Amino acid sequence: MRERVVRQLDGVGPVLSCADLAELRAMLFPSPPGGSAPAVAPVSPPAGQEEPVSWGELVVDRAGHVVTWCGNPLPLSRTERELLALLIGPPLVVWSYEQLFAAVWSGAYLGDTAILHSAVKRLRRKLRALPGGPRVHTVRGVGYRLDPPPRPA
């Protein structure tokens, strides 16, 4: 199939052929010397991770379907809870749009980020109410990440 496409486009312009999205990203956004680029989560999210994950005083218990902040329940939807569990789960890395779609919606990313952006917007609104809580950061063109939790004094 790939060879047929290349033959049809012959002479039209340059053609770039990659095995997967990770290879394309590496070609388009090479890591600077010293490796200071943010780490991106593995291509496939951890399967069946049911252990509670935490970020400072924030705890996400996926098996119990509950999120707590300083011991108090935080009302999050299933989608918001799953997004947060991925973002705060160790290690803290950049989660790409594709990875978040696969893990939260169990589907393929088709290039439309509206549903993901909407869910992150709702999650951010709820997290803003937590003094000193996590903040979801956008990594433009890639995905989302969180900062590490504050160190205990």
Secondary structure as UniProt FT lines:
FT   HELIX           2..9
FT   TURN            10..12
FT   HELIX           21..28
FT   TURN            33..34
FT   TURN            47..48
FT   STRAND          53..55
FT   TURN            56..57
FT   STRAND          58..61
FT   TURN            62..65
FT   STRAND          66..69
FT   TURN            70..71
FT   STRAND          72..73
FT   HELIX           78..88
FT   STRAND          94..96
FT   HELIX           97..100
FT   HELIX           101..105
FT   HELIX           114..128
FT   TURN            131..132
FT   STRAND          136..139
FT   TURN            140..142
FT   STRAND          143..146
//
